[in-house]
Amino acid sequence: MPTKKIDINRWLDKLKRIEEKVERLALLSQLSQILNSTLDHKEIQRRAMEAATRLMKAEVGSLLLVDEEKHQLYFEVALGDREEDIKTISLNFGEGIAGCVAQHGKPLIVNSPGKDPRFFKGVDERTEFETRNIICVPVRVKEKIIGVLEAINKQGKGKFDKEDLSLLNSLADQVAIALDNSRLYQELEEMFFQTAESLADAIEKRDPYTGGHTQRVTLYSQAIAKRLQLKPLEKKWLKIASVLHDIGKIGIEDHILRKPEPLSPEEFDIIKRHSDMGAEIIEHIRQLRESIPGVKYHHEQLDGKGYPDGLKGEEIPILAKIVAVADTYDAMTTDRPYRKAMEKEAAIEELKRCSGTKFDKGVVEAFIQAYRRGEI
């Protein structure tokens, strides 16, 4: 019986293709985990684009999102040297490869775009880029198309194929989940901030002389934070602390809170309790505990003459240092029944004078920079 000859090269080639497929599936799993490790909308979009180009072994790629009102697609993220130019371009539904995918909901591979009448040359012309081939898939959330994901120019002289399409579709599903989770988280966060602002507004209504104080302190604190090396989470806790910094005043009696004359020493001692009371209120809400330092210590001073604990220098948390400057500036530039508001420049000079003794120098400097740029 004759022995069947085995084509070693064919089997080695087949084995290599299997190994490559396993590697790409492993990469897809890894990229999906990276995508879902953040709830930041912008970061998800950037990671999605990086994942698509890496998974497809493409030169560049883009994520286009749907504008439902205008029935258009706009480039949210576009990897490559001309990203800013590309992001100024929008496509109508049905225009270009991406527009066709958004309109019909079907993925496309176009390996000869110059010969395809659906191809939109405007992007290449504006960016001086040459599209050799393109793969584009819809991004769906609950059967609703919210955008399209595309990779452009397979590295080397390769072309996109059905395996690429299957992997990119799987990635688009993960992108959709990550974007939808981010959207839901942002909606919950916005609802929470609105609830906190409503509570602060209700407290302010007890004191007719401080209308709008909370909103201004929050605005000033955010302007300061832009110029300091705060982490994103610190900025979030700062915003909450700014909104809730006077929440403890809910426990102060009206005849003291609304008194039109200067407070007596005994009454001022009662007012000073509001920072401790505010911290006690927030302590019962686990999700807010990271904001407590900004609420409890925003009346502390670097020289140790503040309250409630007489903290000094670096003992005072950065959130409290920021709220302190914002709160003090607003108090100085707002009318009170027993004094008129200071001129803004006079208040700035007072912050400078107290810089390094009452207030943190870096925070005061950041505040003044924001003020000079018209952000305050």
C-alpha positions in Angstrom: 0.0 0.0 0.0 1.6 3.3 -1.1 2.5 5.8 1.7 0.6 9.2 1.5 3.1 12.0 1.3 2.6 14.8 3.9 3.0 18.4 2.8 5.0 19.7 5.8 5.0 23.3 4.6 1.2 23.3 4.2 0.7 22.0 7.7 3.3 24.5 9.1 1.5 27.3 7.4 -1.8 26.1 8.7 -0.4 25.9 12.2 1.0 29.4 12.0 -2.4 30.8 11.0 -4.0 29.0 13.9 -1.4 30.5 16.3 -2.0 33.9 14.9 -5.7 33.6 15.3 -5.3 32.5 19.0 -3.0 35.5 19.6 -5.5 37.9 18.1 -8.3 36.4 20.1 -6.2 36.8 23.2 -5.4 40.4 22.2 -9.2 41.0 21.7 -9.8 39.8 25.2 -7.0 41.9 26.6 -8.2 45.0 24.8 -11.8 44.4 26.0 -10.6 44.4 29.6 -8.7 47.6 29.0 -11.8 49.3 27.5 -14.0 48.4 30.4 -11.5 49.4 33.1 -12.6 53.0 32.9 -15.8 55.0 33.0 -14.4 58.1 31.5 -16.1 58.7 28.1 -13.2 60.4 26.4 -10.7 57.8 27.6 -13.0 55.0 26.3 -13.1 56.6 22.9 -9.3 56.9 22.8 -8.8 53.4 23.9 -11.3 52.1 21.4 -9.4 53.7 18.6 -6.0 52.4 19.8 -7.5 48.9 20.2 -9.0 48.9 16.7 -5.7 49.9 15.0 -3.7 47.4 17.0 -6.1 44.6 16.5 -6.5 45.2 12.8 -2.7 45.9 12.4 -3.7 49.1 10.6 -1.9 52.4 10.2 -4.7 54.6 11.5 -8.3 54.5 12.5 -11.2 56.6 13.7 -14.3 56.5 15.8 -17.2 58.4 14.4 -20.3 59.1 16.5 -23.9 59.8 15.4 -25.5 63.2 15.7 -29.1 62.2 15.6 -30.5 65.7 15.1 -28.4 66.5 12.1 -28.3 62.9 10.7 -24.5 63.2 10.5 -21.4 61.5 11.7 -18.6 63.4 13.3 -15.0 62.3 14.0 -14.8 62.0 17.8 -11.3 60.3 17.7 -9.0 59.9 14.8 -5.5 58.5 15.2 -2.8 59.9 13.1 -0.8 63.1 12.6 -3.8 65.1 11.3 -6.3 64.3 14.0 -7.4 67.9 14.6 -8.0 68.5 10.8 -10.0 65.3 10.6 -12.2 66.2 13.6 -13.5 69.2 11.7 -15.1 67.0 9.0 -18.6 65.6 9.3 -20.3 63.1 7.0 -24.0 62.8 6.2 -25.7 59.5 6.5 -25.0 57.5 3.4 -21.9 59.6 2.6 -18.6 57.8 2.4 -17.9 54.3 3.6 -18.6 55.3 7.3 -21.9 57.0 6.3 -23.1 53.9 4.4 -22.3 51.7 7.4 -24.2 54.1 9.7 -27.2 54.3 7.4 -27.6 50.6 6.6 -26.0 49.1 9.8 -23.9 46.6 7.8 -20.1 46.4 8.1 -18.0 47.0 5.0 -14.5 46.0 3.8 -13.2 48.1 0.9 -9.8 47.1 -0.4 -9.9 49.3 -3.4 -11.5 52.6 -2.3 -10.4 54.5 -5.3 -12.6 52.3 -7.5 -15.6 52.4 -5.0 -18.2 55.1 -5.7 -19.2 55.2 -2.0 -15.7 56.3 -0.9 -15.5 59.9 0.2 -12.2 61.5 -1.0 -12.6 64.7 1.1 -10.8 63.4 4.1 -7.8 62.3 2.1 -7.7 65.6 0.2 -7.8 67.7 3.4 -5.2 65.6 5.2 -3.0 64.7 2.3 -3.4 61.0 3.3 -3.8 58.0 1.0 -6.4 55.5 1.9 -5.4 52.1 0.4 -8.0 50.0 2.1 -10.6 50.4 4.9 -12.7 48.2 7.2 -15.7 49.8 9.0 -18.3 48.4 11.4 -21.3 49.8 13.2 -21.2 50.5 17.0 -24.6 49.5 18.4 -26.3 50.0 21.8 -29.5 48.0 22.1 -29.9 47.7 18.3 -29.4 51.5 18.0 -26.4 52.6 16.0 -24.5 55.3 17.9 -21.4 55.4 15.7 -19.0 53.5 13.5 -15.5 52.1 14.1 -13.0 52.0 11.3 -9.4 51.0 10.6 -7.5 52.2 7.6 -4.6 50.8 5.7 -3.5 47.3 6.7 0.1 47.3 7.5 2.5 46.1 4.8 0.7 45.2 1.6 -2.0 43.2 3.2 -5.8 43.5 2.8 -8.6 43.3 5.3 -10.5 40.0 5.3 -13.4 38.2 6.9 -11.4 37.3 9.9 -10.6 41.0 10.5 -14.3 41.8 10.1 -15.3 39.2 12.7 -12.7 40.5 15.2 -13.6 44.2 14.6 -17.3 43.5 15.1 -16.5 41.8 18.4 -14.4 44.8 19.4 -17.2 47.2 18.4 -19.6 45.3 20.7 -17.2 45.8 23.6 -16.9 49.5 22.7 -20.6 49.9 22.7 -20.9 48.3 26.2 -18.2 50.5 27.6 -19.7 53.7 26.1 -23.1 52.8 27.4 -21.8 52.1 30.9 -20.0 55.4 30.8 -23.2 57.2 29.7 -25.2 55.6 32.5 -22.5 56.5 35.1 -22.4 60.1 33.9 -26.2 60.4 34.1 -26.1 59.1 37.7 -23.2 61.4 38.6 -25.1 64.4 37.1 -28.2 63.5 39.0 -26.2 63.2 42.2 -24.6 66.7 41.6 -28.0 68.2 40.9 -29.3 66.7 44.1 -26.4 68.0 46.1 -26.8 71.5 44.5 -30.5 71.5 45.3 -29.7 70.7 49.0 -27.1 73.5 49.1 -29.6 75.9 47.5 -32.2 75.0 50.1 -29.7 75.8 52.9 -28.8 79.1 51.2 -32.4 80.1 51.1 -32.3 80.3 54.9 -29.7 83.1 54.6 -30.9 85.8 52.2 -27.4 87.4 52.1 -25.5 84.5 50.6 -27.6 83.8 47.4 -25.4 82.1 44.8 -22.5 81.6 47.2 -22.3 77.8 46.7 -22.3 78.1 42.9 -19.6 80.7 42.9 -17.4 78.8 45.3 -17.7 75.8 43.1 -16.8 77.8 40.0 -13.8 79.3 41.7 -12.6 76.0 43.1 -12.8 74.4 39.7 -10.9 77.3 38.1 -8.1 76.8 40.8 -8.0 73.1 40.2 -7.3 73.5 36.5 -3.9 75.0 37.4 -2.9 72.5 40.1 -1.7 68.9 39.7 -4.9 67.3 40.9 -5.9 63.8 39.8 -9.3 63.4 38.1 -10.8 61.8 41.2 -9.5 64.7 43.3 -11.2 67.2 41.0 -14.5 65.3 41.4 -14.2 65.3 45.2 -13.3 68.9 45.1 -16.5 69.7 43.2 -18.6 67.8 45.8 -16.8 69.5 48.7 -17.3 72.9 47.1 -21.1 72.3 46.7 -21.5 70.9 50.2 -18.9 73.0 52.1 -21.6 74.9 54.1 -24.1 72.0 54.5 -23.5 72.0 58.3 -25.3 75.3 58.5 -28.5 73.3 58.3 -27.9 72.8 62.1 -27.5 76.5 62.9 -30.5 78.4 64.2 -32.1 81.0 62.0 -31.7 83.9 64.4 -27.9 83.5 64.2 -27.7 82.6 60.6 -29.8 85.5 59.5 -28.6 88.1 62.0 -28.1 91.4 60.3 -25.5 92.7 62.7 -22.0 91.3 63.4 -22.0 88.1 65.5 -21.1 88.1 69.2 -18.2 85.8 70.2 -20.6 83.3 71.5 -22.6 83.3 68.3 -19.5 83.0 66.2 -18.5 79.9 68.2 -21.8 78.4 67.3 -21.3 79.3 63.6 -17.9 77.7 63.7 -19.6 74.3 64.5 -21.0 74.2 60.9 -17.8 72.6 59.5 -17.8 69.8 62.0 -21.6 69.3 61.6 -21.2 69.2 57.8 -18.6 66.4 58.1 -20.9 64.5 60.5 -23.7 64.7 58.0 -21.5 63.5 55.1 -20.0 60.7 57.2 -23.2 58.8 57.0 -23.1 58.7 53.2 -20.3 56.2 52.2 -20.0 57.5 48.6 -19.3 61.1 49.9 -16.6 60.4 52.5 -13.7 61.4 50.2 -15.1 64.9 50.2 -15.1 65.3 54.0 -11.7 66.9 54.2 -12.8 69.8 52.0 -16.0 70.3 54.0 -14.5 69.9 57.5 -11.3 71.8 57.1 -12.1 74.7 54.8 -11.7 77.2 57.6 -8.3 76.0 58.7 -5.3 78.3 58.2 -1.7 77.6 57.6 -0.6 79.4 60.8 -2.9 77.1 62.9 -5.3 79.9 63.8 -8.2 78.4 61.9 -10.9 75.9 63.0 -12.2 73.3 63.9 -8.9 71.6 64.7 -6.3 74.3 64.4 -4.4 72.4 61.7 -1.2 73.8 60.3 0.6 73.9 56.9 0.7 70.5 55.3 -1.7 69.0 57.8 -4.5 70.8 55.9 -5.8 68.7 53.0 -5.4 70.3 49.5 -9.2 70.2 48.9 -9.7 72.3 52.0 -7.0 74.8 51.0 -8.7 75.3 47.6 -12.2 75.7 49.1 -10.8 78.1 51.7 -9.5 80.5 49.1 -12.6 80.3 46.9 -14.9 80.7 50.0 -13.0 83.7 51.4 -12.8 85.5 48.1 -16.6 85.2 47.6 -17.2 86.3 51.2 -15.1 89.4 50.6 -16.7 90.4 47.3 -20.3 89.9 48.4 -22.4 92.4 50.2 -23.3 91.6 53.8 -25.8 93.4 56.0 -23.1 94.8 58.2 -20.6 95.7 55.4 -20.4 96.4 51.7 -18.6 94.1 49.3 -14.9 94.7 48.6 -13.7 95.7 45.2 -12.3 92.6 43.4 -8.8 94.0 43.1 -8.8 94.8 46.9 -9.9 91.2 47.6 -7.1 89.9 45.4 -4.6 92.0 47.4 -6.0 90.6 50.6 -5.4 87.1 49.4 -1.9 88.0 48.4 -1.3 89.5 51.9 -2.5 86.3 53.6 -0.7 84.0 51.2 1.7 81.8 53.2 0.1 82.6 56.6 -3.6 81.9 56.2 -3.7 80.5 52.7 -1.6 78.1 50.6 0.7 80.1 48.3 0.2 77.7 45.3 -3.5 77.9 45.7 -3.6 81.7 45.9 -1.3 81.9 42.8 -3.6 79.5 40.9 -6.6 81.6 41.9 -5.0 84.8 40.7 -4.0 83.3 37.4 -7.6 82.2 36.8 -8.8 85.7 37.8 -6.4 87.4 35.4 -7.6 85.2 32.6 -11.2 86.1 33.2 -12.2 82.7 34.5 -13.3 84.2 37.9 
